[in-house]
Amino acid sequence: MVASAHPAATAVGARVLEEGGNAIDAALAMAAVTWVAIPAQCGVGGDAFALVRDGGSGSVRAIHGSGHGPDGADLAFFAARGVASVPLTGPFSIAVPGAVSAVAALGELGASRPLAELFAPAAALARRGTTVSRRNAVDLAGCSSMLLADPGSASVFARGGRVAREAELLVQEDLAATIDAIGSDPDGFYRGALAERLVSALRSLGTPLSGEEWADQRALVCEPVTTRYAGHDVHSTLPPSPGYMIAQQLGLCGSALAGSALLGADAVATMARAAARSFADRFSVVGSDQDAWRSLLSGEAVASARAGLAGRPLVAPVHRGGDTTSFVVVDADHNAVSFIHSNAFTFGSGITVPGTGVLMNNRLARGAYLLDGHPNALAPRRRPMSTLAAWIATAPDGSLRAAGGTPGGDGQVQWNVQLLSHLLDHGLEPQEAVDAPRFSVAPGSDANAIESPLRLSCESRLGEEVVASLVADGLPAVTVGAWAGGGGAQVVEVRDGALYGGSDSRQDGHAQGS
């Protein structure tokens, strides 16, 4: 079973499984296709995280493909330029991309086929072109000024002085060549002729890269964060990913959600307060290269924080949703991959390196603070905090229960908690869970939004009575459109020996079994 936010990615993943590939093979093929088919949301120049379950041993491993900030980017660099936060777009917003290192590490965990073979469908798709979907058209229109201002991006995404429109064909021949090169030698993206071309082009624009931090990029493969919830072990990703926040919020909610009505006012209030507390803790104590987050998950810390949630008004440092995409693969042996990757914000920095098709992220702008002494203050070789998180849930005997993820900036950790509660507390099937009414506290801890007014955004399908009850309880609840809460969740679940998939109706994709 596979589930993704784009039909082309779902199709290639299902085909790899049908042809005898395993979950890792399918995930690698899907990652490359999404680089081509959803360029606003992810790409070669972005970052990526994944969880991988081995169907034989039952072990779960985490892959962290986040990149360093430039060696020349520190507080003094930006102070000299008179800015209070890292610019959201342009050359100063870029971190070393980690996505390629993540797929390379994923392949080393158990791919049964050569990377070049698995990337070939994506390269072919880029050469013949993809039809601009409605979602892609909205993203292109929303970022048109930024894309048209950059010669590299304009050469890819523009047509006669305007960005491509819905149903037009988007051909990416340079990206196809880059995907071929990565498939043959992923290390060459960081340490070779392609790497030199990318770094040289970015340095010419003013990005303070030394080149050494680029060459030193490696994905981290490690044990995940694991917490017990509703009789299951929930595994997620470590900082700079906010996956630990899923564990913290589940701990803060405790058994309260199982005893509350599904998406009733009590349940929504509990999850909202847990999220706000988790974001406040993240801003106060968590750095991307420190272990302070571990103290937040201790039994004593969780119990103390939980006791203070009831009746507590929301306090936390409107989040920008960003653009990310996730997908899930489970094969017949219950090997599982939950994969999530991103450019940070929509089309990232807006800069595409000419001749390569590589659109660069703006993760440095989103995840590093220009606050002296802060645990997440900008510093050379400090990875900026990320919004990307993946999860896998296993039963006490180690068997697979479910795998999932969702895009959505700081909404991610909140919606993942909601998904897990829907599945484990209330027994919803995956499609019911991903399509359920959604809500989120904002802002979270994006560097550019930490002082924005707090609000609790609720899809109108939650119902007027629930929203009114939240307001009466002192929560700053506001209603948004019925399907406008954000995200694009993907879930695959094992139920009674069969695989069930769910793909968020807020996106363009679907789930498909084989």
C-alpha positions as CSV (number, residue, x, y, z in Angstrom):
1,M,0.0,0.0,0.0
2,V,1.2,3.5,-0.8
3,A,-0.3,6.9,-0.2
4,S,1.0,10.3,-1.4
5,A,-0.2,13.8,-2.3
6,H,0.3,13.3,-6.1
7,P,-1.1,10.6,-8.5
8,A,2.2,10.2,-10.3
9,A,4.1,9.5,-7.0
10,T,1.4,7.0,-5.9
11,A,1.5,5.3,-9.3
12,V,5.3,4.8,-9.4
13,G,5.4,3.5,-5.8
14,A,2.6,1.0,-6.5
15,R,4.4,-0.1,-9.7
16,V,7.7,-0.7,-7.9
17,L,5.9,-2.9,-5.3
18,E,4.0,-4.8,-8.0
19,E,7.4,-5.5,-9.8
20,G,8.8,-7.0,-6.6
21,G,10.5,-4.0,-5.0
22,N,10.4,-3.4,-1.3
23,A,9.1,-0.4,0.6
24,I,12.5,1.4,0.5
25,D,12.7,0.9,-3.3
26,A,9.2,2.4,-3.7
27,A,9.9,5.3,-1.4
28,L,13.1,6.2,-3.3
29,A,11.2,6.2,-6.6
30,M,8.4,8.3,-5.0
31,A,10.8,10.8,-3.6
32,A,12.3,11.5,-7.0
33,V,8.9,11.8,-8.7
34,T,7.6,14.3,-6.1
35,W,10.7,16.4,-6.8
36,V,9.4,16.7,-10.3
37,A,5.7,16.7,-9.8
38,I,5.3,19.0,-6.8
39,P,8.2,21.5,-7.2
40,A,6.7,24.1,-4.8
41,Q,6.6,21.7,-2.0
42,C,9.9,19.7,-2.2
43,G,13.0,19.2,-4.3
44,V,16.6,18.3,-4.7
45,G,17.5,21.6,-3.0
46,G,15.3,20.9,0.1
47,D,15.6,18.7,3.2
48,A,14.0,15.4,4.2
49,F,13.3,13.2,7.2
50,A,12.1,9.6,7.3
51,L,11.3,6.7,9.5
52,V,12.0,3.2,8.3
53,R,10.6,0.0,9.9
54,D,12.3,-3.3,9.1
55,G,9.6,-6.0,8.7
56,G,11.9,-8.8,9.8
57,S,13.3,-7.5,13.0
58,G,10.6,-4.9,13.8
59,S,13.3,-2.3,14.4
60,V,12.6,1.4,13.5
61,R,15.3,3.8,12.4
62,A,15.2,7.5,11.8
63,I,16.9,9.4,8.9
64,H,17.6,13.1,9.4
65,G,18.4,14.8,6.1
66,S,18.7,18.4,7.4
67,G,21.5,20.7,6.3
68,H,23.9,23.0,8.0
69,G,23.7,26.8,7.7
70,P,26.5,28.4,5.7
71,D,29.8,28.8,7.4
72,G,29.7,32.5,6.9
73,A,26.2,33.0,8.4
74,D,26.3,34.1,12.0
75,L,24.7,36.8,14.1
76,A,27.4,39.4,13.2
77,F,26.8,38.7,9.5
78,F,23.2,39.7,9.7
79,A,23.7,42.5,12.3
80,A,26.0,44.2,9.8
81,R,23.1,44.2,7.4
82,G,20.7,45.7,9.9
83,V,18.0,42.9,9.8
84,A,16.2,41.5,12.8
85,S,15.5,38.1,11.2
86,V,16.9,36.1,8.4
87,P,15.3,37.2,5.1
88,L,12.6,34.8,4.0
89,T,13.7,34.6,0.4
90,G,16.9,35.1,-1.6
91,P,20.5,34.0,-1.2
92,F,20.7,34.6,2.6
93,S,17.7,32.3,3.3
94,I,19.4,29.1,2.1
95,A,20.7,26.2,4.2
96,V,22.8,23.3,2.7
97,P,20.1,21.0,1.2
98,G,19.9,17.6,3.0
99,A,17.3,15.8,0.8
100,V,19.9,14.0,-1.4
101,S,21.8,12.8,1.6
102,A,18.5,11.5,3.0
103,V,17.7,9.4,0.0
104,A,21.2,8.1,-0.2
105,A,21.0,7.0,3.5
106,L,17.5,5.5,2.8
107,G,18.9,3.4,0.0
108,E,21.7,2.1,2.2
109,L,19.2,0.9,4.7
110,G,17.9,-1.8,2.3
111,A,17.2,-0.9,-1.3
112,S,17.1,-4.0,-3.5
113,R,17.5,-2.1,-6.7
114,P,20.1,0.5,-8.0
115,L,19.2,4.1,-7.3
116,A,19.7,5.0,-11.0
117,E,16.9,2.5,-11.9
118,L,14.6,3.8,-9.2
119,F,15.2,7.4,-10.3
120,A,14.7,6.7,-14.0
121,P,10.9,7.3,-14.0
122,A,11.3,10.7,-12.4
123,A,13.9,11.7,-14.9
124,A,11.7,10.6,-17.7
125,L,8.8,12.5,-16.3
126,A,10.8,15.7,-16.0
127,R,11.9,15.3,-19.6
128,R,8.5,14.7,-21.1
129,G,6.8,17.2,-18.7
130,T,4.1,17.2,-16.1
131,T,0.8,18.8,-16.4
132,V,0.4,21.7,-14.0
133,S,-2.2,20.7,-11.5
134,R,-4.7,23.0,-9.8
135,R,-2.6,23.0,-6.6
136,N,0.6,23.7,-8.6
137,A,-1.1,26.5,-10.4
138,V,-2.1,28.1,-7.2
139,D,1.4,27.8,-5.8
140,L,2.9,29.3,-9.0
141,A,0.5,32.2,-9.1
142,G,1.1,33.0,-5.4
143,C,4.9,33.1,-5.9
144,S,4.9,34.5,-9.4
145,S,6.8,37.7,-8.5
146,M,9.6,35.8,-6.7
147,L,10.0,33.2,-9.5
148,L,9.9,35.7,-12.3
149,A,12.6,37.8,-10.5
150,D,15.1,34.9,-10.5
151,P,16.5,34.0,-14.0
152,G,17.0,30.4,-13.1
153,S,13.5,30.0,-11.7
154,A,11.9,32.0,-14.6
155,S,13.6,29.7,-17.1
156,V,11.8,26.7,-15.5
157,F,8.5,28.0,-14.4
158,A,7.7,31.0,-16.7
159,R,6.0,31.2,-20.1
160,G,6.1,34.5,-22.0
161,G,6.7,36.6,-19.0
162,R,4.2,34.8,-16.7
163,V,4.3,31.7,-14.6
164,A,2.9,28.5,-16.0
165,R,-0.9,28.0,-15.6
166,E,-3.1,25.0,-14.8
167,A,-3.1,22.3,-17.5
168,E,0.0,23.6,-19.2
169,L,3.0,21.3,-19.5
170,L,6.0,21.9,-17.3
171,V,9.2,20.4,-18.8
172,Q,12.3,20.3,-16.6
173,E,15.1,19.0,-18.7
174,D,17.9,20.4,-16.5
175,L,16.3,18.8,-13.4
176,A,16.1,15.5,-15.3
177,A,19.9,15.6,-15.9
178,T,20.5,16.4,-12.3
179,I,18.3,13.5,-11.2
180,D,20.2,11.1,-13.5
181,A,23.5,12.4,-12.0
182,I,22.2,11.8,-8.5
183,G,21.0,8.4,-9.3
184,S,24.4,7.4,-10.6
185,D,26.3,9.1,-7.8
186,P,24.4,10.8,-5.0
187,D,27.7,11.7,-3.3
188,G,28.5,13.9,-6.3
189,F,25.8,16.3,-5.3
190,Y,28.0,17.3,-2.3
191,R,31.5,16.4,-3.4
192,G,32.1,16.7,-7.1
193,A,31.6,18.7,-10.3
194,L,27.9,19.2,-9.6
195,A,28.6,20.4,-6.1
196,E,31.2,22.9,-7.3
197,R,28.7,24.3,-9.8
198,L,26.0,24.7,-7.3
199,V,28.2,26.3,-4.6
200,S,29.9,28.6,-7.1
201,A,26.5,29.8,-8.4
202,L,25.2,30.5,-4.9
203,R,28.3,32.2,-3.8
204,S,28.1,34.5,-6.8
205,L,24.7,35.6,-5.5
206,G,26.1,36.4,-2.0
207,T,25.2,33.3,-0.1
208,P,28.0,33.0,2.6
209,L,28.9,29.4,1.8
210,S,32.5,28.3,2.2
211,G,31.9,25.1,0.3
212,E,33.3,23.0,3.2
213,E,29.9,22.8,5.0
214,W,28.4,21.7,1.7
215,A,31.0,18.9,1.3
216,D,30.5,17.8,4.9
217,Q,26.8,17.2,4.6
218,R,25.8,13.7,5.7
219,A,22.3,12.4,6.7
220,L,22.1,11.1,10.3
221,V,20.7,7.6,10.8
222,C,19.7,7.0,14.4
223,E,17.2,5.6,16.9
224,P,13.9,7.4,16.8
225,V,12.1,9.1,19.7
226,T,9.7,6.5,21.1
227,T,6.8,7.0,23.5
228,R,3.9,4.8,24.7
229,Y,0.4,6.0,23.8
230,A,-2.9,4.1,23.9
231,G,-1.1,0.8,24.2
232,H,1.2,1.4,21.2
233,D,4.7,2.6,20.7
234,V,4.8,5.8,18.7
235,H,8.1,6.4,17.0
236,S,9.2,9.8,15.5
237,T,12.1,11.9,14.5
238,L,14.6,13.8,16.8
239,P,15.6,17.5,16.6
240,P,16.1,19.4,14.5
241,S,12.8,17.7,13.6
242,P,9.9,18.5,15.9
243,G,9.0,14.8,16.1
244,Y,9.7,14.8,19.8
245,M,6.8,17.3,20.2
246,I,4.4,14.6,19.0
247,A,5.6,12.5,21.9
248,Q,5.4,15.4,24.3
249,Q,1.8,16.4,23.2
250,L,0.6,12.8,23.4
251,G,2.0,12.6,26.9
252,L,0.4,15.9,27.9
253,C,-3.0,14.6,26.6
254,G,-2.6,11.2,28.4
255,S,-5.8,9.2,28.5
256,A,-8.0,12.3,28.3
257,L,-8.7,11.9,24.5
258,A,-9.9,8.3,24.7
259,G,-12.4,9.4,27.3
260,S,-13.6,12.4,25.4
261,A,-16.0,12.7,22.4
262,L,-14.3,12.5,19.1
263,L,-13.5,16.2,18.2
264,G,-15.7,17.5,20.9
265,A,-14.8,20.7,22.7
266,D,-13.0,19.0,25.5
267,A,-10.8,17.0,23.2
268,V,-10.0,20.0,21.0
269,A,-9.2,22.2,24.1
270,T,-6.9,19.5,25.5
271,M,-4.9,19.1,22.3
272,A,-4.8,22.8,21.7
273,R,-3.4,23.5,25.1
274,A,-0.9,20.7,24.8
275,A,0.3,22.1,21.5
276,A,0.7,25.6,22.9
277,R,2.6,24.4,25.8
278,S,4.9,22.3,23.6
279,F,5.6,25.3,21.3
280,A,6.4,27.5,24.3
281,D,8.8,24.9,25.6
282,R,10.4,24.5,22.2
283,F,11.0,28.2,21.9
284,S,12.4,28.5,25.5
285,V,14.7,25.6,25.8
286,V,15.2,23.5,22.6
287,G,18.1,23.9,20.2
288,S,18.8,21.9,17.1
289,D,22.1,20.6,18.4
290,Q,21.3,20.2,22.1
291,D,19.6,17.5,24.3
292,A,17.4,19.8,26.4
293,W,14.3,18.4,24.6
294,R,14.8,15.1,26.4
295,S,14.0,16.6,29.8
296,L,10.6,17.6,28.4
297,L,9.7,14.0,27.9
298,S,10.5,12.7,31.4
299,G,7.6,11.3,33.4
300,E,7.9,14.0,36.0
301,A,8.0,16.9,33.5
302,V,5.0,15.6,31.5
303,A,3.0,15.0,34.7
304,S,3.7,18.5,36.0
305,A,2.9,20.1,32.7
306,R,-0.3,18.1,32.3
307,A,-1.5,19.1,35.7
308,G,-1.2,22.8,34.6
309,L,-3.1,22.5,31.3
310,A,-6.7,22.4,32.6
311,G,-8.3,25.8,32.3
312,R,-5.0,27.3,31.2
313,P,-5.2,30.0,28.5
314,L,-3.1,29.5,25.5
315,V,0.3,31.1,25.7
316,A,2.9,30.5,23.0
317,P,5.7,32.5,21.3
318,V,-0.5,33.0,12.7
319,H,2.0,30.2,11.6
320,R,2.9,30.2,8.0
321,G,2.0,26.8,6.6
322,G,4.9,26.5,4.4
323,D,5.0,23.8,1.7
324,T,6.0,20.2,2.3
325,T,4.8,16.9,1.1
326,S,4.8,13.4,2.7
327,F,4.1,9.9,1.6
328,V,3.9,6.4,3.2
329,V,4.8,3.0,1.9
330,V,4.2,-0.4,3.4
331,D,5.1,-3.6,1.5
332,A,3.9,-7.2,1.9
333,D,6.5,-7.9,4.5
334,H,5.4,-4.9,6.5
335,N,8.6,-3.0,5.8
336,A,7.4,0.6,6.2
337,V,8.7,4.0,5.2
338,S,7.2,7.3,6.3
339,F,9.0,10.0,4.3
340,I,8.6,13.8,4.4
341,H,10.5,16.5,2.5
342,S,10.2,20.2,1.9
343,N,11.6,23.4,0.5
344,A,10.6,25.1,3.8
345,F,8.2,27.8,2.3
346,T,6.5,27.6,-1.1
347,F,9.3,27.4,-3.7
348,G,11.8,28.0,-0.9
349,S,14.3,30.8,-1.5
350,G,13.0,31.3,-5.0
351,I,16.4,30.7,-6.4
352,T,17.0,28.0,-9.0
353,V,20.7,27.4,-10.0
354,P,20.8,27.8,-13.8
355,G,21.5,24.7,-15.8
356,T,20.7,22.3,-13.0
357,G,17.0,22.7,-12.3
358,V,17.8,22.7,-8.5
359,L,15.5,25.1,-6.6
360,M,17.0,26.0,-3.3
361,N,15.3,25.9,0.1
362,N,14.9,28.7,2.6
363,R,15.2,26.6,5.7
364,L,17.7,28.9,7.3
365,A,15.2,31.7,7.3
366,R,12.5,29.5,8.8
367,G,14.5,27.7,11.4
368,A,17.3,30.0,12.8
369,Y,16.9,32.9,15.2
370,L,18.9,36.1,15.3
371,L,18.7,36.1,19.1
372,D,22.0,36.2,20.9
373,G,22.2,33.4,23.6
374,H,19.1,31.6,22.4
375,P,19.5,27.8,22.1
376,N,18.5,28.0,18.5
377,A,20.5,31.2,17.6
378,L,22.1,31.2,14.2
379,A,25.6,29.8,14.2
380,P,27.9,28.2,11.6
381,R,27.3,24.4,11.3
382,R,24.2,24.6,13.5
383,R,21.4,23.0,11.6
384,P,18.3,25.2,11.7
385,M,15.2,23.8,13.4
386,S,12.8,22.1,11.0
387,T,9.1,21.6,10.9
388,L,9.3,18.1,9.3
389,A,8.2,15.1,11.3
390,A,7.4,11.5,10.4
391,W,5.9,8.8,12.6
392,I,5.3,5.0,12.8
393,A,3.2,3.3,15.4
394,T,3.8,-0.3,16.5
395,A,1.9,-2.7,18.8
396,P,3.5,-3.9,22.0
397,D,4.7,-7.1,20.2
398,G,6.5,-4.9,17.7
399,S,4.1,-5.5,14.8
400,L,3.2,-2.6,12.6
401,R,0.0,-0.7,13.4
402,A,0.3,2.4,11.2
403,A,2.6,4.9,9.5
404,G,1.9,8.4,8.6
405,G,2.7,12.0,8.2
406,T,1.5,15.4,7.0
407,P,2.9,18.7,5.6
408,G,1.9,22.0,7.1
409,G,4.6,23.8,8.9
410,D,4.0,24.0,12.7
411,G,0.6,22.5,12.1
412,Q,2.4,19.2,11.4
413,V,3.0,18.0,14.9
414,Q,-0.5,19.0,16.0
415,W,-2.3,17.2,13.1
416,N,-0.1,14.1,13.6
417,V,-1.3,14.0,17.2
418,Q,-4.9,14.3,16.0
419,L,-4.3,11.5,13.4
420,L,-2.9,9.2,16.1
421,S,-5.8,9.9,18.4
422,H,-8.3,9.3,15.6
423,L,-6.6,5.9,14.9
424,L,-5.6,4.7,18.3
425,D,-8.3,6.2,20.6
426,H,-11.3,6.1,18.4
427,G,-10.6,3.4,15.8
428,L,-11.2,5.6,12.7
429,E,-10.0,4.1,9.4
430,P,-7.2,5.9,7.6
431,Q,-9.3,7.8,5.1
432,E,-11.7,8.9,7.9
433,A,-8.7,10.0,10.0
434,V,-7.0,12.1,7.3
435,D,-10.3,13.7,6.2
436,A,-11.5,14.5,9.7
437,P,-12.1,18.2,10.7
438,R,-8.8,19.8,11.6
439,F,-7.6,22.5,14.0
440,S,-4.3,24.1,15.0
441,V,-2.7,26.6,17.3
442,A,-0.6,29.3,15.7
443,P,1.9,30.7,15.7
444,G,4.3,27.9,16.6
445,S,7.9,28.8,16.6
446,D,8.8,30.0,13.2
447,A,11.5,32.6,13.4
448,N,9.5,35.2,11.6
449,A,6.3,34.7,13.5
450,I,7.1,34.2,17.2
451,E,5.5,37.4,18.3
452,S,2.3,37.2,16.3
453,P,-1.1,37.1,18.1
454,L,-2.1,33.6,19.1
455,R,-5.2,32.0,17.6
456,L,-6.8,28.6,17.4
457,S,-8.0,28.0,13.8
458,C,-10.8,25.5,13.4
459,E,-12.3,24.1,10.2
460,S,-16.0,24.9,10.1
461,R,-16.9,21.2,10.0
462,L,-16.0,21.1,13.7
463,G,-19.4,22.8,14.2
464,E,-20.5,26.1,15.6
465,E,-21.3,24.6,19.0
466,V,-17.8,23.3,19.5
467,V,-16.2,26.6,18.4
468,A,-18.5,28.6,20.6
469,S,-17.6,26.3,23.6
470,L,-13.9,26.9,23.0
471,V,-14.4,30.6,22.9
472,A,-16.4,30.5,26.1
473,D,-13.5,28.5,27.6
474,G,-11.2,31.4,27.0
475,L,-9.5,30.0,23.8
476,P,-9.0,32.3,20.8
477,A,-10.8,30.1,18.4
478,V,-11.7,31.3,14.9
479,T,-13.4,29.4,12.1
480,V,-11.8,28.8,8.7
481,G,-13.3,27.1,5.6
482,A,-14.6,23.5,5.8
483,W,-11.4,22.1,4.3
484,A,-9.1,25.1,4.8
485,G,-7.3,23.9,7.9
486,G,-4.1,23.0,6.0
487,G,-2.0,19.9,5.7
488,G,-2.1,16.8,3.4
489,A,-2.0,13.8,5.6
490,Q,-1.1,10.3,4.3
491,V,-1.6,7.2,6.4
492,V,-1.3,3.4,5.9
493,E,-2.6,1.1,8.7
494,V,-2.6,-2.6,9.4
495,R,-6.0,-3.8,10.5
496,D,-7.0,-7.5,10.8
497,G,-4.1,-8.5,8.7
498,A,-5.0,-6.2,5.8
499,L,-3.5,-2.9,4.7
500,Y,-5.7,0.2,4.6
501,G,-4.6,3.5,3.1
502,G,-5.8,7.1,3.4
503,S,-4.8,10.1,1.4
504,D,-5.9,13.6,2.4
505,S,-8.7,15.1,0.3
506,R,-7.1,18.5,0.8
507,Q,-4.4,17.5,-1.7
508,D,-4.3,15.9,-5.1
509,G,-3.1,12.4,-4.3
510,H,-4.5,9.1,-3.4
511,A,-3.7,5.7,-1.7
512,Q,-3.3,2.6,-3.8
513,G,-2.7,-1.0,-2.9
514,S,-1.2,-3.9,-4.9
